[in-house]
Amino acid sequence: MSKKFELLHSDNITFLDGDGYHTLFRIRATKDFGFVKKGDLGGYVENEANLSHDGTAWILPDAKVYAAALVCDDGLLYGDAELFGNARLCGNAQEGYEHIGGDAIIGCPPKPPSKQKPQFPSPPA
């Protein structure tokens, strides 16, 4: 799998939130995919793990993704949106102008129910 974006270490922002300091780096497309063309500048990520190299997922120029958050599949983050914490934006979901954190999951299909019968504790004797 070839990478679809690179981090521009010369174009970064650093800020402080409740979890400490974060340094985010602008992304640049390294190939054409979806509506994105090679050389297009995107938004900011803390590291490569914040944006999947699979699918057409993308972060537009003013948006930010950091901590353990992830944009994947064909997700699109735009405007001045921020995705942080353990949040996920995936499937075909599009979000803009929101601050989404915690364990939020947007656009991802739910996990299928387990086929195992639930195990209940035995009643006290």
Backbone as JSON, one array per atom type, in Angstrom:
{
  "sequence": "MSKKFELLHSDNITFLDGDGYHTLFRIRATKDFGFVKKGDLGGYVENEANLSHDGTAWILPDAKVYAAALVCDDGLLYGDAELFGNARLCGNAQEGYEHIGGDAIIGCPPKPPSKQKPQFPSPPA",
  "N": [[0.84, -1.18, 0.0], [0.64, 2.14, -0.94], [1.48, 5.29, 0.46], [-0.9, 7.9, 0.93], [-0.66, 10.46, 1.75], [1.55, 12.97, 3.14], [3.35, 14.25, 5.99], [3.86, 17.65, 6.66], [6.44, 18.88, 8.1], [7.43, 21.42, 8.34], [5.25, 23.05, 8.44], [3.44, 23.6, 10.97], [1.45, 23.52, 13.99], [1.21, 24.3, 17.43], [-0.43, 23.63, 20.45], [-2.07, 23.92, 23.66], [-4.07, 21.79, 25.56], [-6.46, 20.21, 27.78], [-5.17, 17.77, 28.01], [-2.52, 18.22, 27.67], [0.33, 19.39, 25.73], [0.04, 19.62, 22.19], [1.39, 19.0, 19.04], [0.66, 19.65, 15.81], [0.72, 18.67, 12.39], [0.61, 19.89, 9.06], [-1.0, 18.21, 6.34], [-0.19, 16.78, 3.12], [-1.32, 15.7, 0.0], [-0.04, 12.83, -1.63], [-0.74, 11.49, -3.84], [-3.35, 11.11, -6.31], [-6.74, 10.73, -5.27], [-10.17, 10.0, -4.79], [-11.74, 13.15, -4.63], [-9.45, 14.5, -4.2], [-6.34, 15.8, -5.23], [-2.97, 15.03, -6.19], [-0.58, 16.78, -4.33], [-2.37, 18.55, -3.18], [-3.12, 20.49, -0.31], [-3.99, 19.58, 2.97], [-5.7, 19.39, 6.14], [-4.67, 19.41, 9.58], [-2.77, 17.02, 11.42], [-1.8, 15.07, 14.27], [-0.2, 12.85, 14.07], [0.67, 10.26, 11.67], [-1.12, 8.18, 12.14], [-3.59, 9.31, 12.55], [-5.06, 9.61, 10.23], [-6.34, 7.5, 7.85], [-4.57, 5.64, 5.36], [-5.93, 4.18, 3.58], [-8.87, 3.97, 1.48], [-10.85, 6.95, 0.73], [-10.68, 8.84, 2.67], [-10.29, 12.11, 4.1], [-8.93, 15.22, 5.3], [-9.86, 18.45, 5.4], [-8.39, 21.78, 4.81], [-8.7, 23.55, 7.25], [-9.32, 21.91, 9.36], [-8.68, 19.73, 12.22], [-7.03, 16.88, 13.6], [-6.25, 14.89, 16.33], [-4.49, 13.36, 19.16], [-5.65, 10.11, 19.87], [-7.48, 9.97, 17.85], [-9.23, 9.22, 14.74], [-9.65, 9.47, 11.23], [-11.21, 7.65, 8.78], [-11.86, 5.17, 6.16], [-14.11, 6.52, 3.98], [-14.43, 8.95, 5.15], [-14.86, 12.47, 5.85], [-13.48, 15.37, 7.11], [-14.04, 18.73, 7.8], [-14.12, 22.4, 7.55], [-13.69, 24.21, 10.6], [-13.46, 22.02, 12.19], [-12.67, 19.73, 14.88], [-11.26, 16.67, 15.75], [-10.72, 14.46, 18.3], [-9.26, 12.79, 21.21], [-10.42, 9.49, 21.54], [-11.99, 9.42, 19.33], [-13.77, 8.51, 16.32], [-14.18, 8.93, 12.86], [-15.78, 7.71, 10.24], [-16.74, 5.42, 7.55], [-18.98, 6.87, 5.31], [-19.18, 9.29, 6.48], [-19.42, 12.82, 7.09], [-18.17, 15.64, 8.64], [-18.2, 18.9, 9.96], [-17.12, 21.96, 11.47], [-17.45, 21.19, 14.1], [-16.54, 20.08, 17.4], [-15.32, 17.14, 18.29], [-14.96, 14.58, 20.52], [-13.7, 12.35, 23.07], [-15.0, 9.08, 23.2], [-16.42, 9.05, 20.86], [-18.11, 7.78, 18.01], [-18.57, 8.09, 14.68], [-20.43, 7.44, 11.88], [-19.46, 4.85, 11.56], [-20.21, 1.42, 11.06], [-22.16, -0.46, 13.41], [-20.78, -2.97, 15.6], [-21.33, -6.39, 14.85], [-23.75, -8.37, 16.62], [-22.69, -10.62, 19.19], [-22.46, -14.14, 18.69], [-22.4, -15.83, 20.73], [-23.94, -17.21, 23.63], [-24.98, -15.17, 26.33], [-23.15, -15.22, 29.39], [-24.23, -15.77, 32.54], [-23.8, -15.06, 36.0], [-23.83, -17.66, 38.49], [-26.59, -18.15, 40.73], [-26.43, -17.16, 44.18], [-25.74, -19.61, 46.72]],
  "CA": [[0.0, 0.0, 0.0], [1.42, 3.38, -0.96], [0.91, 6.35, 1.3], [-1.63, 8.9, 0.15], [-0.32, 11.81, 2.24], [2.78, 13.13, 3.94], [3.31, 15.32, 6.98], [4.75, 18.78, 6.37], [6.98, 19.27, 9.41], [7.69, 22.85, 8.34], [3.97, 23.74, 8.61], [2.87, 22.97, 12.14], [0.87, 24.35, 15.05], [1.28, 23.69, 18.76], [-1.38, 24.23, 21.38], [-2.23, 23.25, 24.95], [-5.44, 21.52, 26.0], [-6.49, 19.53, 29.07], [-4.3, 16.59, 27.99], [-1.13, 18.62, 27.46], [0.68, 20.05, 24.48], [-0.1, 18.86, 20.95], [1.96, 19.6, 17.84], [0.0, 19.09, 14.64], [1.43, 18.93, 11.13], [-0.24, 19.93, 7.87], [-0.84, 17.07, 5.44], [-0.21, 17.05, 1.68], [-1.6, 14.48, -0.77], [1.08, 12.35, -2.44], [-1.32, 10.87, -5.03], [-4.76, 11.42, -6.55], [-7.75, 9.8, -4.77], [-11.42, 10.73, -4.61], [-11.67, 14.49, -5.21], [-8.15, 15.05, -3.81], [-5.29, 15.68, -6.25], [-1.6, 15.04, -5.68], [-0.1, 18.12, -4.02], [-3.36, 19.31, -2.41], [-2.88, 20.6, 1.12], [-5.13, 19.25, 3.81], [-5.69, 19.96, 7.47], [-3.58, 19.11, 10.49], [-2.82, 15.8, 12.22], [-0.69, 14.93, 15.22], [0.68, 11.82, 13.51], [0.07, 9.55, 10.52], [-2.19, 7.28, 12.58], [-4.85, 10.04, 12.64], [-5.75, 9.57, 8.94], [-6.06, 6.23, 7.16], [-4.05, 5.68, 4.0], [-6.9, 3.44, 2.77], [-10.1, 4.7, 1.16], [-10.72, 8.34, 0.28], [-10.75, 9.72, 3.84], [-9.47, 13.31, 3.97], [-9.11, 16.3, 6.26], [-9.71, 19.7, 4.65], [-7.35, 22.64, 5.37], [-8.8, 24.17, 8.58], [-9.7, 20.91, 10.35], [-7.58, 19.16, 13.01], [-7.23, 15.56, 14.21], [-5.12, 14.64, 17.22], [-4.56, 12.31, 20.18], [-5.82, 8.8, 19.23], [-8.62, 10.07, 16.93], [-8.96, 8.66, 13.42], [-10.56, 9.61, 10.09], [-10.92, 6.47, 7.97], [-12.78, 4.8, 5.09], [-14.34, 7.65, 3.09], [-14.82, 10.06, 6.0], [-14.36, 13.8, 5.49], [-13.54, 16.37, 8.18], [-13.87, 20.02, 7.13], [-14.37, 23.58, 8.38], [-12.74, 24.28, 11.72], [-13.76, 20.86, 13.04], [-11.58, 19.05, 15.58], [-11.54, 15.31, 16.16], [-9.67, 14.2, 19.29], [-9.54, 11.68, 22.12], [-10.47, 8.22, 20.81], [-13.1, 9.56, 18.38], [-13.61, 7.94, 14.98], [-15.06, 9.42, 11.8], [-15.53, 6.72, 9.19], [-17.82, 5.19, 6.61], [-19.11, 8.02, 4.42], [-19.54, 10.43, 7.33], [-18.8, 14.12, 6.87], [-18.4, 16.53, 9.78], [-17.5, 20.17, 9.91], [-17.45, 22.98, 12.45], [-17.76, 20.55, 15.39], [-15.43, 19.56, 18.2], [-15.79, 15.8, 18.61], [-13.92, 13.9, 21.29], [-14.07, 11.2, 23.87], [-15.05, 7.82, 22.47], [-17.45, 9.2, 19.83], [-17.95, 7.03, 16.76], [-19.5, 8.68, 13.73], [-20.43, 6.83, 10.56], [-18.97, 3.47, 11.53], [-21.28, 0.47, 11.34], [-22.0, -1.1, 14.72], [-20.25, -4.33, 15.59], [-22.43, -7.37, 14.87], [-23.9, -8.99, 17.95], [-21.98, -11.86, 19.41], [-23.3, -15.33, 18.54], [-22.31, -16.6, 21.96], [-24.95, -16.91, 24.63], [-24.38, -14.47, 27.46], [-22.86, -16.03, 30.57], [-24.69, -15.1, 33.74], [-23.26, -15.72, 37.2], [-24.73, -18.56, 39.19], [-27.17, -17.51, 41.91], [-25.78, -17.57, 45.45], [-26.33, -20.81, 47.35]],
  "C": [[0.89, 1.25, 0.0], [0.7, 4.43, -0.12], [0.22, 7.38, 0.44], [-1.36, 10.33, 0.63], [1.0, 11.78, 2.97], [2.56, 14.27, 4.92], [4.3, 16.41, 6.56], [5.27, 19.32, 7.71], [7.26, 20.77, 9.49], [6.42, 23.68, 8.54], [3.24, 23.08, 9.77], [2.29, 24.0, 13.1], [0.99, 23.58, 16.35], [0.3, 24.41, 19.67], [-1.48, 23.36, 22.63], [-3.71, 23.02, 25.19], [-5.36, 20.77, 27.33], [-5.59, 18.31, 29.15], [-2.84, 16.94, 27.78], [-0.93, 19.31, 26.13], [0.51, 19.09, 23.3], [0.56, 19.66, 19.83], [1.34, 18.89, 16.66], [0.72, 19.54, 13.38], [0.43, 18.94, 9.97], [0.04, 18.69, 7.03], [-0.88, 17.55, 3.99], [-0.4, 15.72, 0.96], [-0.39, 14.12, -1.63], [0.59, 11.61, -3.69], [-2.76, 11.33, -5.16], [-5.63, 10.34, -5.92], [-9.01, 10.6, -4.5], [-11.36, 12.07, -5.33], [-10.31, 15.16, -4.95], [-7.13, 14.79, -4.92], [-3.92, 15.73, -5.58], [-1.14, 16.48, -5.5], [-1.09, 18.97, -3.24], [-2.96, 19.33, -0.93], [-4.16, 20.28, 1.87], [-5.02, 19.95, 5.15], [-4.48, 19.52, 8.27], [-3.82, 17.82, 11.25], [-1.64, 15.79, 13.18], [0.31, 13.89, 14.73], [-0.06, 11.09, 12.39], [-1.08, 8.64, 10.9], [-3.54, 7.98, 12.68], [-5.66, 10.03, 11.35], [-5.35, 8.29, 8.22], [-5.51, 6.49, 5.77], [-4.95, 4.9, 3.04], [-8.11, 4.32, 2.5], [-9.81, 6.11, 0.69], [-10.82, 9.32, 1.44], [-9.82, 10.91, 3.67], [-9.86, 14.32, 5.02], [-8.86, 17.59, 5.49], [-8.92, 20.72, 5.47], [-7.52, 23.22, 6.78], [-9.1, 23.18, 9.7], [-8.47, 20.28, 11.01], [-7.98, 17.82, 13.61], [-6.01, 15.26, 15.07], [-5.47, 13.64, 18.31], [-4.73, 10.98, 19.44], [-6.99, 8.81, 18.25], [-8.22, 9.61, 15.53], [-10.06, 9.03, 12.43], [-10.2, 8.47, 9.15], [-12.02, 6.24, 6.94], [-12.9, 5.97, 4.11], [-14.8, 8.88, 3.87], [-14.18, 11.37, 5.56], [-14.56, 14.75, 6.67], [-13.23, 17.72, 7.54], [-14.2, 21.16, 8.09], [-13.31, 23.67, 9.46], [-13.0, 23.16, 12.72], [-12.49, 20.32, 13.69], [-12.08, 17.68, 16.0], [-10.39, 14.9, 17.09], [-10.1, 13.08, 20.22], [-9.43, 10.38, 21.36], [-11.55, 8.25, 19.73], [-12.74, 8.99, 17.02], [-14.64, 8.58, 14.05], [-14.81, 8.52, 10.61], [-16.77, 6.47, 8.37], [-17.82, 6.33, 5.62], [-19.43, 9.29, 5.19], [-18.75, 11.68, 6.97], [-19.16, 15.01, 8.04], [-17.6, 17.8, 9.6], [-17.98, 21.09, 11.01], [-17.85, 22.41, 13.8], [-16.47, 20.19, 16.1], [-15.92, 18.23, 18.76], [-14.67, 15.05, 19.32], [-14.45, 12.71, 22.04], [-13.99, 9.94, 23.05], [-16.12, 7.87, 21.37], [-17.1, 8.4, 18.59], [-19.01, 7.54, 15.81], [-19.34, 7.97, 12.39], [-19.95, 5.4, 10.48], [-20.14, 2.53, 11.79], [-21.07, -0.16, 12.71], [-21.43, -2.5, 14.57], [-21.43, -5.3, 15.6], [-22.54, -8.0, 16.25], [-23.16, -10.31, 18.01], [-22.94, -13.04, 19.26], [-23.23, -16.22, 19.78], [-23.46, -16.21, 22.88], [-24.29, -16.17, 25.78], [-24.2, -15.41, 28.65], [-23.28, -15.24, 31.81], [-24.1, -15.82, 34.96], [-24.31, -16.63, 37.84], [-25.32, -17.85, 40.39], [-26.46, -17.99, 43.18], [-26.51, -18.76, 46.06], [-26.96, -20.49, 48.66]]
}
